[in-house]
């Protein structure tokens, strides 16, 4: 039987050479027979270990389906040489993955794509082609599932802004990420991925329930959280409050708000729905009277919290009152009278964990109202 490709030739050669060597009687062989059999043994070793997968085999793949390739790769010798191609001859494979005929066949083969993802050489190339590959990966469920389950690969995608923009706009990708902790962890570890998520309404809607893996890190980053909180604000303005309720019920997210300039920026922008909703639904209000003192004092609230609003007056013959926040120092603007009723007109946002107020004189009484979100 003639060989139709190099793989057939190899298999036929190995079978014939083994048969000849096994039938040789070396004890009775003369010098010429010894030399010939030794040469045949050396040739057999070279044929067995030759990297047959290359242009010839990729051309063979043209006539195969993805399922056929999987069957072909179940042969141990075929699989071994394919894995060498993924590293030693990766350039040939990279060209194949940009071919409209071969790409879906290779991506649709579980074994072929598994070995591609296992190759550090191919991983580096995937990062350079992340935006190009993302739509094709999303179109093949098996390929997408394998990719989302590979933390190394997802780290590569998460480092490419254009790729993450495409991924957050694709329902298949979002479903795969939501079902896979490796993908979630890769996003959580990448500021690029987090900041692109903050810009994506589709991505935020799909992934906000993944609190620990993604959202805590997103809201802990000042830049990413501005866009994210503005999106949450738009949800509230549209009458959808499931997302904000879920987010503010999570202790990790509340803790991430402390000292976060992003949430302060979002909340202090003009009349945001998020601030109005927090003021009405989540804020705790305290009103207290204090004897004025030059010594810094705690508010009596205790713990760590995000200050959403404050108002204060004091009654003294001289001096100024100051509210000390971890982000800045605020001076009172009025002198005399009783504690005002706290409204959104008194909006001021900052994180607090320490001294709440002091005065530069020790006479009079200070009246203070503070609205805060406990963390």
Secondary structure, DSSP 8 states (H G I E B T S, - for coil): ---SSHHHHHHHHHHHHHHHHHH--TTT--HHHHHHHHHHHHHHHHHHH----SHHHHHHHTT--HHHHHHHHTSHHHHHHHHHHHHHTHHHHHHHTTSTTHHHHHHH-HHHHHHHHT-HHHHHHHHHTHHHHHHHHHTSHHHHHHHHT-HHHHHHHHT-HHHHHHHHT-HHHHHHHHT-HHHHHHHHT-HHHHHHHHH-HHHHHHHTT-IIIIIHHHHHSHHHHHHHHHHHHHHHHTT--HHHHHHHT-HHHHHHHTT-HHHHHHHHSTT-HHHHHHHHHT-EEEEEEEE--SS-B--S--S-EEEEEEEEEEE-SS--EEEE-SS-EEE----SS------GGGEEEEEE-S--EEESSS-SEEEEEEEEEE-
